[in-house]
């Protein structure tokens, strides 16, 4: 485009799914995908043989926006994983469907559709959902957020 026109770069939306995998490989594959997308996490599906999950993600500059759908699970960001986190990030969880229980620093946030909470990757946290979960997650580098808040 020449002249004073404006260019818009559309980011590519990447889709990841466990659906085509054998049941015994799904949890490991899902754990790799969520660690790569968010931070050091470990998902423990409640019903491993029936577990299924999908993720759509797009990078928007230094931010990552993702939609995670999965069956009932416990997702842990343990003390050990928090220590291994290479980049401190803030994760904004927006409950798009279903319910979740988010625990960090002794606080509990029960999210229903439309509710949101924030988790800090520098500290351990847990997210539990007992049924199908649909969550939008915005991953924000903590250093960038601090620069904008000061």
C-alpha positions in Angstrom: 0.0 0.0 0.0 1.5 3.4 -1.0 0.9 6.9 0.2 -0.5 7.7 3.6 -2.7 4.6 3.8 -2.9 2.6 6.9 -1.9 -1.1 7.2 -3.6 -3.4 9.6 -1.9 -6.7 10.4 -4.4 -9.4 11.4 -3.0 -11.9 13.8 -3.4 -15.5 13.1 -5.7 -17.5 15.4 -4.3 -20.9 16.3 -6.5 -23.7 17.3 -5.4 -26.7 19.4 -7.6 -29.7 20.3 -7.2 -33.0 22.0 -10.1 -34.5 20.1 -8.1 -36.6 17.6 -5.7 -38.0 20.2 -6.0 -41.3 22.0 -7.4 -40.7 25.5 -4.2 -41.7 27.2 -2.3 -38.9 25.4 -4.8 -36.0 25.8 -3.8 -34.8 29.3 -0.1 -34.6 28.5 -0.8 -32.8 25.2 -3.2 -30.4 26.9 -0.6 -29.6 29.6 2.0 -28.7 27.0 -0.4 -26.4 25.2 -1.5 -24.5 28.3 2.1 -24.2 29.5 3.1 -22.7 26.2 0.1 -20.4 26.1 -0.2 -19.1 29.7 2.4 -20.1 32.2 3.6 -23.2 34.0 0.4 -25.1 34.6 -0.6 -28.7 35.2 -4.2 -29.9 34.5 -5.5 -32.9 36.3 -8.7 -34.1 34.5 -11.3 -35.7 36.7 -12.3 -38.2 34.1 -9.2 -39.0 32.1 -10.8 -41.5 29.6 -13.5 -38.9 28.6 -11.3 -35.8 28.9 -11.3 -33.4 25.9 -10.2 -29.9 25.6 -9.6 -27.2 22.9 -7.8 -23.9 22.8 -8.0 -21.0 20.4 -5.2 -18.4 20.8 -4.0 -15.2 19.2 -1.1 -13.0 19.9 -1.8 -9.3 20.0 1.6 -7.7 20.3 2.9 -8.7 23.7 -0.6 -9.9 24.9 -2.1 -13.3 24.2 -5.8 -13.8 24.1 -7.1 -17.4 24.4 -10.3 -19.3 24.7 -10.0 -22.5 26.6 -12.7 -25.1 26.7 -12.3 -28.3 28.6 -14.1 -31.0 30.7 -13.9 -31.0 34.5 -10.4 -30.6 35.8 -8.2 -29.2 38.5 -5.5 -26.8 37.1 -2.5 -26.2 39.4 0.2 -23.5 39.3 2.2 -25.0 42.2 4.9 -23.3 44.3 7.5 -25.2 42.3 6.0 -24.2 39.0 5.7 -20.6 40.1 9.5 -20.6 40.9 10.2 -22.1 37.4 8.2 -19.4 35.6 10.5 -17.6 33.2 8.3 -14.5 32.8 6.0 -13.1 35.4 2.6 -12.7 33.8 -0.9 -11.6 34.9 -3.8 -13.7 33.7 -7.2 -12.2 33.5 -9.8 -15.1 33.6 -13.2 -14.2 32.2 -15.7 -17.0 32.6 -17.5 -17.3 29.2 -19.5 -20.4 30.2 -19.8 -22.8 33.1 -18.4 -22.1 36.6 -14.9 -22.2 38.1 -13.3 -21.8 41.5 -10.1 -19.7 41.4 -7.8 -19.8 44.5 -4.7 -17.7 45.2 -3.1 -16.4 48.4 -5.9 -17.8 50.5 -8.6 -16.0 48.5 -11.4 -17.8 46.6 -13.2 -16.4 43.6 -16.2 -18.4 42.3 -16.8 -17.3 38.7 -20.0 -17.7 36.8 -20.6 -16.6 33.3 -19.5 -13.0 32.8 -17.4 -12.9 36.0 -13.6 -12.3 36.0 -10.6 -12.5 38.2 -6.8 -12.0 38.0 -4.0 -14.5 38.8 -0.4 -13.7 39.2 2.1 -16.3 37.9 4.7 -15.3 40.5 2.5 -17.0 43.2 0.8 -20.4 43.3 -2.9 -20.7 42.3 -5.5 -23.3 41.5 -8.5 -23.3 39.2 -11.2 -25.9 39.6 -14.2 -26.7 37.4 -16.5 -29.6 37.9 -18.2 -29.5 34.5 -17.5 -28.2 31.0 -15.5 -25.0 31.3 -15.4 -22.1 28.8 -12.9 -19.4 29.8 -11.4 -16.5 28.0 -7.9 -15.7 29.3 -5.8 -12.6 28.6 -2.1 -13.1 29.3 -0.4 -9.8 30.1 3.4 -9.5 30.9 3.6 -8.2 34.4 6.4 -5.7 33.6 4.3 -4.1 30.8 1.3 -3.9 33.2 3.4 -2.2 35.9 4.7 0.4 33.4 1.2 1.4 32.5 0.0 1.6 36.1 2.7 3.8 37.4 
